[in-house]
Amino acid sequence: MKHFYIFTAILLLSFFKLNAQTTDVITNIDRPTSVFVDGNDIYFGAHWGSLYKADITSPQNQSTIIATDGVYRTFLYGNDLYVSEWWGGKISKIDITQSSPSPVDVITGLSNPTGIFIQDDILYFGEYETSICKIDINDTNPVKTIISNTFNYPAGINMIGNDLYVAEFDGGKISKIDITQSSPSPVDVITGLSNPTEILVVGNDLLVSEFGANRIIQIDLTNSTPVISDLVTNINYPTGLFLNGNDLYISVYGDNKIVKFSSTTLSTEEYSSGSHKFKIFPNPSTEYLQVSNLTTNKNYKIYSSLGTEVKSGYISNNDMIDIKNLTNGAYFLKLENVNSIKFLKK
């Protein structure tokens, strides 16, 4: 009997550990699907509604930013917040620096667009039921190119290096394709999931909202066989995710609200460039260093602790810098017109 009580206590402690830091941010949303945070501003979309904006400090005061029939995902690139409009069959964008932004159509005529990701001015997006496509956002009248049409409801996408990771909602798995290949074939990363719907990349880990299992999982990609651990449980149909420093914002479709989960294990480091703040993470890192919240593309250089240049290149927002070949130790990342940033390779 004593062992039973000890076992029960461990289960309760595990439950509270996973749920104690989850707090409500905004409630009474009709089936939220996306979330994005910029300072005190929070943008959120609803499956049967529009894109809305509120001040986190007074979330009851909300305004409609894009009036549409349904939002699926959002993605920030520079000053523009891109929005996939599920029922509208298009991807639009707004300039979040404007006080009253007017939405601009990026591409129309799509079949229920889902997850979106942008790198090097190429917008990647999913289409229900099977396709991952891309367009060049600099084109005046962009025409989509189908990269692969072998997915089973690609709901969420993200990128590490040349690999585009895809959450296959109906396929119950995370797969990936190499975007440098002319006809890439999906490779399974992890299977046996219950309706994965959104992916975030945090260093060497994937954060995945598992809609059918009512949880957020963390997948460690450093092992030959990826390792899954529960990050947040007992949330009713989670969908969109956004990481802001230590805070993971979660759209909870089943409970009509957005919640926040705080954890130092998800921390990013924030730096200022003029009046704008950007982030690097993870720090320390073993394989990649990700730079987010850049408003312009920048040249970069990496220096050793002795001042020797060991790597250089050109990055845009959310790009990954490959540091796998660097020896362990302290380095300095120097972005164009920005002070040097110290990071550790381990």
C-alpha positions, 0 to 999 in steps of 0.5 A, a space after each residue: 500500500 505504501 508503494 501505491 501512495 508513493 506512485 500516486 504522489 509521483 504521478 500527481 507531482 508530474 501532473 502539476 509540473 506539466 500544468 502549474 505554469 500554464 495560465 490563461 491569456 485570452 479566453 472566449 475565442 471561437 476555436 483559435 488556430 494561430 497565435 503571434 506575440 510582438 511586445 504587448 501585442 498578441 495576434 490570434 486567428 480563429 478557424 471560423 473567424 478573423 485575425 484579431 489583435 489585443 494588448 496582453 495587458 488588457 486582452 478584453 480590448 480586441 480589434 479585427 485586423 483581417 476580416 476573413 472566414 477563417 485563419 489557419 497560421 501566421 508567420 512574421 517575416 520582416 515587418 510583415 505578418 503572413 496569414 494563411 486563410 483556410 476558407 478564403 483560399 489565399 495567403 495575405 499579409 499585413 505590416 505590423 508597424 502600421 497602426 491600421 494596416 490594410 491586408 494585401 493578398 500574396 497569392 490567391 486561388 489556393 486549396 485550403 492553405 495550412 502551415 507557412 514558413 518563409 526563408 530567403 524570400 521563399 514562402 513555403 506553405 501546405 495545401 489540404 490534402 497532400 501538397 507542400 508548395 512554394 512561391 517567391 514573395 518578390 514576384 508581382 504575380 507569384 505562381 505556386 510550385 508544388 514541391 511534393 504532393 505525397 503528404 497526408 494533410 500537411 498541417 504545420 511546417 518549419 525548417 532546419 538547414 535544408 530540411 523542411 519538417 512537416 506535421 502530417 495531421 492525418 498521417 500521424 507523423 513528422 516527416 521531412 524533405 530536402 528542399 535542395 532536391 528537385 524531386 524530394 521524397 519525404 523521410 519519416 522523422 517520427 511516427 505514431 503521433 495523434 494528429 500533429 498540427 504545428 511545429 516549432 524549432 528550438 535549437 535541436 528540438 522540435 515542439 509539436 502540438 499533438 491535437 489528438 493527444 491533447 499535449 505539446 511534445 518536445 522531440 530531441 533530434 540529436 539522437 539517431 532515433 528521436 526522443 519524445 518527451 511531454 512538455 505540456 499535457 491535458 490541454 484540449 486540442 492544441 493548435 498554433 504555437 509561438 515561442 516568445 522568450 521563456 513563454 510558449 503561447 498555445 492556441 487551445 482549440 477545444 477550450 476556446 482560449 490561448 494559454 501560456 506555458 513558461 519554462 527556462 528550458 525554452 529560453 532564447 536570448 534577446 539583443 537590441 539593434 537600435 530600437 529593434 530586438 532580435 533573438 538567438 537560440 539556443 545558447 549554448 548550442 550543439 548544431 545550429 544557432 537560430 536568429 529570429 526577429 530580424 527585420 532585414 537580411 544581414 551579413 554575419 561573421 563568427 569569431 573564436 575567443 582569440 579573435 580569429 574569423 571561423 565562419 561567415 555568411 548571409 542570413 535572413 529572419 529565422 535562418 539557422 547558422 550551422 555550427 556543427 563543425 566548430 570545436 567546443 568553446 566560446 565564440 562571438 557572432 557579429 551581425 552587420 551593424 550590431 554589436 558582437 554576441 557571445 555564444 557557446 558551442 558544446 
